[in-house]
Amino acid sequence: MAEKSLVRRLEKASLDTKLRLLDLCHQTMIHIGGDLSVCDMMTALWQYAIRYDVENPHWDGRDRFVLSKGHAAAVTSFSQAAIGCYDVQDIYKEYATDFGRFGMHSCNLANPYVDVSTGSLGHGMPVAAGMAAALKRKGSQSRVYCVIGDGECGEGSIWEGAMFAHQYQLGNLVVFADRNGFSFDGPTEEYMALEPFAGKWRAFGWNVVEIDGHDMDAIIDTIDRLPDVSSDTPTIVIGKTAKGHGVSFMENNASWHAGGVNTEDWEKAKAELTAAYQEKWGAAV
Protein backbone atom coordinates (compact mmCIF):
# COMPACT_ATOMS: atom_id res chain seq x y z
CA MET A 1 0.00 0.00 0.00
CA ALA A 2 1.10 3.56 -0.70
CA GLU A 3 2.19 5.84 2.11
CA LYS A 4 -0.77 7.61 3.66
CA SER A 5 0.88 11.02 3.23
CA LEU A 6 1.28 10.41 -0.51
CA VAL A 7 -2.32 9.27 -0.91
CA ARG A 8 -3.55 12.31 0.97
CA ARG A 9 -1.38 14.69 -1.06
CA LEU A 10 -2.60 13.32 -4.36
CA GLU A 11 -6.24 13.23 -3.24
CA LYS A 12 -5.94 16.88 -2.23
CA ALA A 13 -4.33 17.64 -5.60
CA SER A 14 -7.19 15.85 -7.36
CA LEU A 15 -9.75 17.81 -5.34
CA ASP A 16 -8.02 21.06 -6.30
CA THR A 17 -8.24 20.09 -9.96
CA LYS A 18 -11.91 19.14 -9.65
CA LEU A 19 -12.73 22.49 -8.05
CA ARG A 20 -10.86 24.28 -10.84
CA LEU A 21 -12.78 22.26 -13.42
CA LEU A 22 -16.03 23.40 -11.84
CA ASP A 23 -14.83 27.01 -11.86
CA LEU A 24 -14.13 26.69 -15.58
CA CYS A 25 -17.48 24.94 -16.10
CA HIS A 26 -19.13 27.93 -14.41
CA GLN A 27 -17.36 30.17 -16.91
CA THR A 28 -17.99 28.17 -20.09
CA MET A 29 -19.00 24.76 -21.42
CA ILE A 30 -16.54 21.90 -20.89
CA HIS A 31 -16.70 18.09 -20.95
CA ILE A 32 -17.23 18.06 -17.21
CA GLY A 33 -18.59 14.50 -16.81
CA GLY A 34 -15.57 12.79 -18.32
CA ASP A 35 -13.15 15.27 -16.78
CA LEU A 36 -14.38 14.33 -13.32
CA SER A 37 -14.38 10.59 -14.01
CA VAL A 38 -10.73 10.53 -15.08
CA CYS A 39 -9.41 13.21 -12.72
CA ASP A 40 -8.06 10.90 -10.00
CA MET A 41 -6.09 8.79 -12.46
CA MET A 42 -4.92 11.87 -14.35
CA THR A 43 -3.68 13.45 -11.13
CA ALA A 44 -1.61 10.39 -10.27
CA LEU A 45 -0.20 10.23 -13.78
CA TRP A 46 0.94 13.84 -13.96
CA GLN A 47 1.91 14.38 -10.34
CA TYR A 48 3.44 10.97 -9.62
CA ALA A 49 4.11 8.76 -12.64
CA ILE A 50 5.20 10.77 -15.65
CA ARG A 51 8.87 11.75 -16.03
CA TYR A 52 8.79 15.28 -17.42
CA ASP A 53 10.77 18.52 -17.64
CA VAL A 54 8.40 21.49 -17.58
CA GLU A 55 11.19 23.76 -18.80
CA ASN A 56 11.74 21.58 -21.88
CA PRO A 57 8.49 19.98 -23.07
CA HIS A 58 10.31 18.40 -26.03
CA TRP A 59 13.08 16.83 -23.94
CA ASP A 60 13.92 13.54 -25.63
CA GLY A 61 14.18 11.67 -22.33
CA ARG A 62 10.64 12.52 -21.18
CA ASP A 63 7.75 10.11 -20.90
CA ARG A 64 5.16 10.78 -23.58
CA PHE A 65 1.48 11.37 -22.90
CA VAL A 66 -1.36 10.95 -25.37
CA LEU A 67 -4.93 11.89 -24.47
CA SER A 68 -6.84 9.59 -26.82
CA LYS A 69 -9.96 10.67 -24.96
CA GLY A 70 -9.34 14.08 -26.48
CA HIS A 71 -12.34 15.84 -25.03
CA ALA A 72 -10.82 15.57 -21.52
CA ALA A 73 -8.53 18.44 -22.47
CA ALA A 74 -9.52 20.62 -19.51
CA VAL A 75 -8.48 18.10 -16.86
CA THR A 76 -5.23 17.56 -18.77
CA SER A 77 -4.50 21.28 -18.84
CA PHE A 78 -5.13 21.68 -15.12
CA SER A 79 -3.03 18.57 -14.39
CA GLN A 80 -0.14 20.03 -16.36
CA ALA A 81 -0.57 23.41 -14.68
CA ALA A 82 -0.28 21.65 -11.31
CA ILE A 83 3.32 20.64 -12.14
CA GLY A 84 4.23 24.09 -13.48
CA CYS A 85 3.71 23.88 -17.22
CA TYR A 86 1.72 27.11 -17.10
CA ASP A 87 -0.24 29.31 -14.75
CA VAL A 88 -3.73 28.14 -13.78
CA GLN A 89 -5.13 31.59 -14.48
CA ASP A 90 -3.97 31.34 -18.09
CA ILE A 91 -6.39 28.45 -18.59
CA TYR A 92 -9.35 30.56 -17.47
CA LYS A 93 -8.24 33.49 -19.65
CA GLU A 94 -7.44 31.53 -22.81
CA TYR A 95 -9.87 28.62 -22.77
CA ALA A 96 -11.88 28.33 -25.99
CA THR A 97 -10.61 31.66 -27.35
CA ASP A 98 -9.13 32.31 -30.78
CA PHE A 99 -5.68 32.96 -29.31
CA GLY A 100 -5.75 30.37 -26.55
CA ARG A 101 -3.63 27.28 -25.90
CA PHE A 102 -6.53 25.55 -24.19
CA GLY A 103 -9.78 24.30 -25.65
CA MET A 104 -12.39 21.57 -25.87
CA HIS A 105 -9.80 19.21 -27.35
CA SER A 106 -6.01 18.98 -27.06
CA CYS A 107 -4.05 20.71 -29.84
CA ASN A 108 -0.27 20.56 -30.21
CA LEU A 109 -0.28 23.39 -32.75
CA ALA A 110 -1.35 25.80 -30.01
CA ASN A 111 0.18 24.14 -26.95
CA PRO A 112 3.78 22.83 -26.83
CA TYR A 113 2.92 20.66 -23.82
CA VAL A 114 0.60 18.55 -25.98
CA ASP A 115 2.37 15.72 -27.83
CA VAL A 116 -0.56 14.76 -30.07
CA SER A 117 -3.66 16.67 -31.16
CA THR A 118 -6.71 14.57 -30.36
CA GLY A 119 -10.47 14.75 -30.42
CA SER A 120 -11.56 12.32 -33.12
CA LEU A 121 -12.10 9.34 -30.87
CA GLY A 122 -10.16 6.16 -31.47
CA HIS A 123 -7.04 7.57 -33.09
CA GLY A 124 -4.94 8.70 -30.10
CA MET A 125 -4.21 5.21 -28.81
CA PRO A 126 -2.84 3.88 -32.14
CA VAL A 127 -0.64 6.99 -32.38
CA ALA A 128 0.62 6.25 -28.87
CA ALA A 129 1.46 2.72 -29.99
CA GLY A 130 3.44 4.10 -32.90
CA MET A 131 5.33 6.43 -30.58
CA ALA A 132 6.11 3.53 -28.26
CA ALA A 133 7.42 1.48 -31.20
CA ALA A 134 9.71 4.32 -32.26
CA LEU A 135 11.04 4.77 -28.72
CA LYS A 136 11.68 1.05 -28.38
CA ARG A 137 13.65 0.97 -31.63
CA LYS A 138 15.78 3.85 -30.36
CA GLY A 139 16.49 1.98 -27.12
CA SER A 140 14.80 4.71 -25.07
CA GLN A 141 13.86 4.15 -21.43
CA SER A 142 10.83 6.41 -21.79
CA ARG A 143 7.28 5.17 -21.44
CA VAL A 144 4.25 6.25 -23.43
CA TYR A 145 1.18 6.83 -21.26
CA CYS A 146 -2.17 7.00 -23.00
CA VAL A 147 -5.61 7.72 -21.56
CA ILE A 148 -8.59 6.29 -23.43
CA GLY A 149 -12.32 6.46 -22.83
CA ASP A 150 -14.44 3.36 -22.94
CA GLY A 151 -16.83 4.99 -25.40
CA GLU A 152 -14.10 5.26 -28.03
CA CYS A 153 -13.39 1.53 -27.74
CA GLY A 154 -16.19 0.95 -30.21
CA GLU A 155 -13.76 2.21 -32.86
CA GLY A 156 -11.83 -0.43 -34.79
CA SER A 157 -8.67 1.68 -34.69
CA ILE A 158 -8.37 1.02 -30.95
CA TRP A 159 -8.21 -2.72 -31.55
CA GLU A 160 -5.81 -2.34 -34.48
CA GLY A 161 -3.57 -0.43 -32.08
CA ALA A 162 -3.96 -3.18 -29.51
CA MET A 163 -2.89 -5.81 -32.05
CA PHE A 164 0.06 -3.69 -33.16
CA ALA A 165 1.26 -3.16 -29.57
CA HIS A 166 1.15 -6.89 -28.91
CA GLN A 167 2.81 -7.80 -32.20
CA TYR A 168 5.73 -5.44 -31.60
CA GLN A 169 6.03 -6.23 -27.88
CA LEU A 170 5.53 -2.66 -26.67
CA GLY A 171 6.04 -3.06 -22.95
CA ASN A 172 6.81 0.68 -22.81
CA LEU A 173 3.16 1.45 -23.60
CA VAL A 174 0.79 1.93 -20.66
CA VAL A 175 -2.88 2.67 -21.35
CA PHE A 176 -5.28 3.93 -18.68
CA ALA A 177 -8.92 3.29 -19.58
CA ASP A 178 -11.59 5.51 -18.06
CA ARG A 179 -14.29 2.86 -17.73
CA ASN A 180 -17.18 5.08 -16.67
CA GLY A 181 -19.72 3.10 -18.66
CA PHE A 182 -20.97 6.01 -20.76
CA SER A 183 -20.45 7.37 -24.24
CA PHE A 184 -22.00 10.57 -25.59
CA ASP A 185 -25.19 8.70 -26.48
CA GLY A 186 -25.64 6.90 -23.17
CA PRO A 187 -24.56 3.65 -21.49
CA THR A 188 -21.88 1.84 -23.47
CA GLU A 189 -23.50 -1.55 -22.88
CA GLU A 190 -26.69 -0.28 -24.50
CA TYR A 191 -25.21 1.44 -27.56
CA MET A 192 -22.00 -0.54 -28.18
CA ALA A 193 -21.47 -3.26 -25.58
CA LEU A 194 -17.85 -3.73 -24.53
CA GLU A 195 -18.04 -6.53 -22.01
CA PRO A 196 -16.11 -8.64 -21.38
CA PHE A 197 -13.90 -5.55 -21.63
CA ALA A 198 -10.91 -6.87 -19.67
CA GLY A 199 -11.21 -10.22 -21.42
CA LYS A 200 -10.92 -8.57 -24.83
CA TRP A 201 -7.62 -6.91 -23.88
CA ARG A 202 -6.29 -10.17 -22.45
CA ALA A 203 -7.22 -11.91 -25.69
CA PHE A 204 -5.17 -9.31 -27.55
CA GLY A 205 -2.17 -10.28 -25.43
CA TRP A 206 -2.07 -7.37 -23.01
CA ASN A 207 -1.21 -7.25 -19.33
CA VAL A 208 -4.52 -6.21 -17.77
CA VAL A 209 -4.97 -4.53 -14.37
CA GLU A 210 -8.46 -3.73 -13.07
CA ILE A 211 -8.87 -1.15 -10.32
CA ASP A 212 -11.30 1.32 -8.79
CA GLY A 213 -10.35 4.42 -10.77
CA HIS A 214 -11.20 6.66 -7.84
CA ASP A 215 -9.10 4.76 -5.28
CA MET A 216 -5.88 6.76 -5.13
CA ASP A 217 -4.12 4.08 -3.09
CA ALA A 218 -4.89 1.50 -5.79
CA ILE A 219 -3.83 3.86 -8.59
CA ILE A 220 -0.47 4.55 -6.94
CA ASP A 221 0.08 0.86 -6.23
CA THR A 222 -0.66 0.02 -9.87
CA ILE A 223 1.84 2.61 -11.10
CA ASP A 224 4.47 1.28 -8.70
CA ARG A 225 3.92 -2.27 -9.97
CA LEU A 226 4.07 -1.55 -13.70
CA PRO A 227 6.31 -3.99 -15.57
CA ASP A 228 9.74 -2.70 -16.45
CA VAL A 229 9.90 -0.48 -19.51
CA SER A 230 11.87 -3.26 -21.23
CA SER A 231 8.94 -5.67 -20.88
CA ASP A 232 7.56 -7.27 -24.03
CA THR A 233 3.92 -6.90 -22.97
CA PRO A 234 1.87 -3.67 -23.15
CA THR A 235 -0.24 -2.84 -20.11
CA ILE A 236 -3.78 -1.53 -19.80
CA VAL A 237 -5.11 -0.27 -16.48
CA ILE A 238 -8.90 -0.41 -16.51
CA GLY A 239 -10.18 2.08 -13.98
CA LYS A 240 -13.83 1.59 -13.03
CA THR A 241 -15.11 5.12 -12.64
CA ALA A 242 -18.30 7.17 -12.49
CA LYS A 243 -19.06 9.87 -14.99
CA GLY A 244 -19.37 13.17 -13.10
CA HIS A 245 -17.85 11.50 -10.04
CA GLY A 246 -18.51 13.15 -6.71
CA VAL A 247 -21.27 15.49 -7.84
CA SER A 248 -24.72 14.15 -7.04
CA PHE A 249 -26.61 15.65 -9.98
CA MET A 250 -23.89 14.80 -12.53
CA GLU A 251 -22.87 11.29 -11.47
CA ASN A 252 -23.74 8.57 -14.02
CA ASN A 253 -25.82 11.10 -15.94
CA ALA A 254 -25.16 11.08 -19.69
CA SER A 255 -26.57 14.60 -20.06
CA TRP A 256 -23.47 15.88 -18.28
CA HIS A 257 -21.14 14.68 -21.03
CA ALA A 258 -20.62 18.38 -21.65
CA GLY A 259 -22.18 21.55 -20.35
CA GLY A 260 -21.91 24.54 -18.08
CA VAL A 261 -23.16 25.03 -14.53
CA ASN A 262 -25.18 27.90 -13.15
CA THR A 263 -24.17 29.57 -9.90
CA GLU A 264 -26.43 27.46 -7.69
CA ASP A 265 -25.19 24.15 -9.13
CA TRP A 266 -21.58 25.37 -9.14
CA GLU A 267 -21.71 26.11 -5.42
CA LYS A 268 -23.50 22.83 -4.66
CA ALA A 269 -21.01 20.74 -6.65
CA LYS A 270 -17.98 22.34 -5.03
CA ALA A 271 -19.50 21.92 -1.58
CA GLU A 272 -20.17 18.20 -2.17
CA LEU A 273 -16.62 17.50 -3.35
CA THR A 274 -15.09 19.47 -0.50
CA ALA A 275 -17.29 17.79 2.10
CA ALA A 276 -16.32 14.32 0.85
CA TYR A 277 -12.63 15.13 1.19
CA GLN A 278 -13.11 16.60 4.66
CA GLU A 279 -15.13 13.58 5.79
CA LYS A 280 -12.27 11.29 4.82
CA TRP A 281 -9.31 13.34 6.01
CA GLY A 282 -10.90 15.51 8.68
CA ALA A 283 -9.18 18.63 7.48
CA ALA A 284 -10.14 22.06 6.22
CA VAL A 285 -9.57 22.65 2.51
N, C-alpha and C positions, 0 to 999 in steps of 0.2 A: 504494500500500500504506500501511496505517496505521503510525504510529510504533511502534517496538518497545516503548517504555516504556508506551504506552497499551494495546497488546495484552496485555502482561504484567500490567498493573494489573487489567484486566478479567478476565483468566483467573484471577488470584488471587482476585478478588472472586467469580467464579463458583464456584471451589473452596470458598471459605468458605461460600457458600450451600448447596452440595451437602453439605458436612459437617454443616451445621445441619439440613438436611432429614433426614439419617440419624439425627441425635440425636433429632429429633422422631419419626421412624419407630421408634426404639427405645423411645420413650415411649408411642406410640399408633399406630393405623392411619392411614396417609395414602395418597394416590395417588402413590406413590413412583416408579413407572415413568415416567409422563408428566411428573412434576416434573423428573426428571433429564434427560429428552429435550429439554425446552424451556428448561432452566436457562441455557445459554449465550446464547441469543437474548434471554431475559428479562433477564439481567444487562446486556447491551448496551442494551436499551431503557430500563431504569430508571436506569442509571448513566451513560448517554451520550446517548441520543436525546431522551427525553421532557423537555419544558419544564414545570417543576412548582415550586410553592411549598409546602414542607412545613408552613409555618406557616398556610397558607390553602388547604386542599384544595378549596375551592369557588371559588378565584380564576377569574374569567371568562377571563383570558388564558392559562390553562394548556392544555397538550395533554391530550386525553382518552384514557383507556385502558379498553378493554373486554376482559375475559377470557371470550371465547365458550367456550373450553375450560374451563368453570367448575370442574372438579374439580382444576385445577392451582392451587388457592387457596393452598396452603402455599408454593410457590415465589414466588407473587406477594407474599405477606405478608413473606417474608424479603427479597425484592428491595426492597420499600418500606421495610422497617426499615433496610436498608443505606444509604438516603439520608436517614434521620432521621425518618421518619413516626411511628415508635414504637420502643420498646426491644425488642431481640431476646428478652429474657427474658419479656416480656409474652406473646409468642407461645406459649412453652412453658407458661406458667401458665394461659392462657385458652383454648388450643386445644380445641375440641370440648366446651366446658363451657356450662352454661346461661347464664352471664353474659358469655361471651367474645365478642370481636370477630372471632375467627379460627375457621374451621371447614373442613369438607370441601369446601364451596363458598363462593364469594364472596357476601357479603350487605351491601348498602348501608344496611340498616336498623340493623345493629349496628356498621358500620365506616364512618366518614365519608370514608375514603380510597378507598372502592370506589364508582365511578360507577354501575355497573349490577350488580344481583344476577343471578348466572348459575348454571347447573347443568343445566338442561334443554337438552341439546345441540341446536345449530342456531339458537338464537334470539339469541345475543349479537351475532353478526355483522350481522344485519339491523338491530338496534338501533343498532349503531355507524354503519351507513350513514345511518340517520335522524338521528343526532347530527351527522354530517358535513354532511348537507344543511342542517340548521338553522344550523350555523356558517357555511356558505358564504353563505346568504341574509343573514346578519348582516354579512358582509364581514370575518369574523374571520380572523386569520392562524394560528389554532391547527389542529393536525392531530388526527385521531382515529386512534390505534393500536389494533389489534384482534389478539388471538392466537386462532387457531382450531386445532383438532385435525383430523387427516385423517379420523378415524372419524366425526366429526359431519358430514362433507361428504356423507354419504348422505342427509341431511335436505334436503328440497326448499326449506326456508326459506333455506338458505345460497345457493342458486342464484337465488331470488327477490331476495335482497339483492344478489347480484352483478349481476343485470339492472338493479335500481334504481340502483346506484352508477354503472353505465355510462350509463344514460339521463339521469341528472341531473349527469353530468360531475364526479364527486366526487374530484377530484385531491388533496383534503385527507385522504382515507381511505387508510391503509396497513395492510394485513393481513399478519401473519406466520403462516404455516402450519407447524405442527409435523408434518412428514411422516415419522413414525416407522414407518408401515406396519402399525400395530396398532390395533384397536378393543378394546373390552372382551371381545368374543367370540373374537378371534384376528386373523390377518392380514386386512387390509382387502381385499386382492385375492381372498381366498377367500370372504368373507362379503358384501362390497359393493364390487366392483372400481371403482377410481377412475381408473385409467389410460385414456387419456393425461391425467393430472391437469393438467399445465401447459397442455396443448392446450385443455382445457375452459375454463380461465380466459382464455386468449387469444381463444377463440371468443366469450366474453362481453364482449370489448372491453377487457380489463384489460392494464396493463403488468405483465409477468411477469418475475421475477428468480428464478433457481434457484441455490442455494448449498448448501454443506456447513453444516448448522446447528450444527456444533460447531467450525467454523473461525472463531475470533474475528476474525482479520484480515479475512476475507471478510464477516463480519457488519458490522463497522465500515465497511468500504468501501461496502457496500450502503446503509447509513444515510447516509453522506456523499453518495452519488450519487442520493438520492431526488429525483424531480422537484419543482419548486417547488410550494409549497402552492396556488398559483393554477392549477396544471395542470388540464386537463379530464379526465385519465385516472386512475382509481384504480389503486393498485399492490398486487400481492401478492408477497410474498417467500416462496418455497417452500424451507424449510430441510429438507434430507434429514438425518434424525436417527436415533438408535437408542433405543428404549425401554429405560429403565434404564441409560443410557449410562455407561460407565466402571466398572461393577460386574459382574464376570464372571458371577455366578450370576443376575443380573437382566436382563442385556442381551438384547434381542429375545426376551424370555420373557413371554408374555401373562399368566401367573399372577401376575406382579408389577405388574399394573394397580393394585392396591391391596393393602396389607398392612402388617404390622409385622415388625421384625427382632429376633431374639434376640441376646444379647450376643456370641456367637461370630461371627455374620454381620455384626453392626454393626461390630465391630472389623476384620473382614476387608475390608468394603466401604470403610471410611474409609482403611485402609492402602493399598488399591489406587488410590484416587483421589489420595491424597497422593503416592504413588510415581510416578504418571504425570506429575504436575505437576513433581516434583523432577527426573525424567528429562529433561524438556524444558528447564527453566530452571536446573537445577543449583543449587537454593537450598533451604534449610531452610524449612519452613512453620511 
